C-alpha cells in the first residue's frame, strides 16, 4: 500500500506543478461554463424556424339550435388564434398541429414531438365578448405547456400567446370577432360594422381594466416544474465532465510516456509488482479526477450559484463518474502504441462522446435515436445524474445511473488491466 500511495502522490505532484494542466482542469471549464450559459440564455429567436407546436381549441361556438359546432356561424377567439398560427405571417416560424385532447397534447410535448402545447379553454369567446359570468370569477386561462429541453422555442410560442391576449385585452380582437359573428348571423348590416365594433371594443377594453378577462398560464413539461431551463445549471456539470475526460485521458497517457522514457522499465526492475504499478497509476488518476471535480463544484457553487443537490448523492456520483472516466482513459493509454497515437485517439473519442452525450447541447434537443445512442459514454450518464440531483433527487434515485457507471468502470478497468500486461512485457 505504501508504494501505491507513493505513486498516487507522484501523480498529484506532477499535476499541481504543471500550470498548463491546472489551466485545462480548472480555469478553462469555469470560463467556458460562463460563456456557454450566457450565449445560450441570450439566443436570438430570429433565427428559429418551424417550431413544432400543438393547439387544443376548446373554445367552440355552438349553433343557436344546439347543432354541430363545426357548422356554426361566427368565429371564436380560439379559432382566431388557430388562424393566426396557420397564417402566412407565421408559416416560416411555427409548424402548428391540432389536437382534440389536452392530455394527449401535453404527452406530445413530453415525448419531444412538439416544443409547446397551447390549450384554449371553453367559453373564452363568451367571457370576453359578451361579458357574461361572475365579474369576480377567475379569468379564463390559455395554457402554454412547454418542453423544458427547448426553452427558447417554447418561449417564442408563449410570447405569441401573450401578444394575442394583449390584443384581446385591448378590445380590438374581441370586437372584430363579435362583429364578424353579428354580420354572419344577420343581426347587423356591413355598413354598421365600424360603429358597432368601436362600441364593443371600448366596452371590452374598459372591462379588461376593471378585471382581467384572459391570462396566460405557463407550465413547464416533463418535470412539471414552474422554473425555466437554467443553462448555467446545465453547463456547470456538463463542461466539468468534458474537461474531466480530457484530464483523465491525459493523465493515463503518462503510462506510455514512462515506457518511452524508460521509467517503466526501471520500475519493473525493482521489487514492485505489476498490480502495484497499475494500482498506483489508477489511484493517481482517480485522485486527480476527484480533485478536479471537487474544485469545480466548490467554485461553481460559491461564485456562480450553481446548485448541485444532495451532498451524499453528489459525492457518490462524482466518484462513479471519475472512476468510469478514468478507466476509459486507461483503456486508451494501454491500447495505443505511442503517446502521439494516444493523443489522437483520446482527443477523437472525447470529442465524439461529448458531441453525442450532450456536453455541448442538451440531449433533449436531439432526435430520439440519438438520445438512445448517447448512452454509450459515461458523460451522458454523468450529466443525467447531476441534473437529477440538482432537481432534488437523492442517492437512491440514481439507480440506473449508478449501475451504468459501475458497469462501464468495471469493463473499462478489465480491458485496461489486459492492456497494461501487454504494455509492461
Buried (B, 14 or more C-beta within 10 A) or exposed (E): EEBBEEBBBBBBEBBEEEEEBBEBBBEBBBEBBBEBBEEBBEBEEEEBEEBBBBBBBBBBBEEEEEEEEEEBBBBBBBBBBBEBBBEEEBEEBBBBBEBEEBEEBBBBBBEBEBBBBBBBBBBBBBBBBEBEEEEEEEBBBBBBBBBBBBBBBBBBBBEBBBEBBBBBBBBBBBBBBBBBBBBEEEEBEEEEBEEBBEEBBEBBBEBBEEEEBBBBBBBBBBEEEEEBBBBBBBBBBBBBBBBBBBBBBBBBBBBBBBBEEEEBEEBBEEEBEBEBBBBBBBBBBBBBBBBBBEBBBEBBEEEBEBEBBBEEBBBBBBBBBBBBBBBBBBBBBBBBEEBEBBBEBBBEBBBEBBEBBBBBBBBBBBEEEEBEBBBBBBBBBBBBBBBBBBBEBEBEBBEEBBEBBEEBBEBBBEBBBEBBEEBBE
